[in-house]
Amino acid sequence: MASSAWGLVGAGGGGLLLEMGLAPWAHVSLLAAVLLVACVPALRVALHGQGEASGPQFVLPRGALLGVGVLALFTLFCEGAMNDWSAIYLRDAFSLGPGLAAMGYASFSLTMTLGRLFGDRVVARVGRVLAARLSAALAASGMTLTLLAPSFGVALVGFGIIGLGLANMIPILFSAAGNSRTMRRGPAIAAVATLGYAGLLTGPP
């Protein structure tokens, strides 16, 4: 949920700065400097923890868990496409400036955040399997609406539906991995996450 909320802040704030006339190179340079400072303590913790780790460093899912990993890959493939291509799509499809084009990702992040805030209640009521099916159907319908949208406003609605659909897929899949009967909880979640983030990294390119 935190990543979705900060995605909303970043997309909205970045779009506003672009509309105010801040050059993209200045915006990116400032952000890079802030992130570099923030990453230093995290890197120290990660390196310290790696020295104490035991067991395999890389695990692939087995059996039914492989299917969960593939679903995670497809889910984060779609998230990666939203992260990297939503603004470009809106710019090219509707001849928008960079500020307004960023609103597609802002719409996506807003509904992702709301979906994760209330998703646990939905999953508890209908179950993981049905919730995953409904989420996938929402994401697919949102993608279709976005690609066929006749106007910028309709495309924004489509991006919002995609975010709502994808919001709970990863929590559902990681929860399923944690309940695996073929692998221990830690390696099972790590294995599914490995496949999932492969989709996030390779999908957009």
Salt bridges, closest charged atoms under 4 A:
GLU52 OE2 - HIS48 NE2 3.02
GLU79 OE2 - ARG116 NH2 3.72
ASP92 OD1 - ARG91 NE 2.88
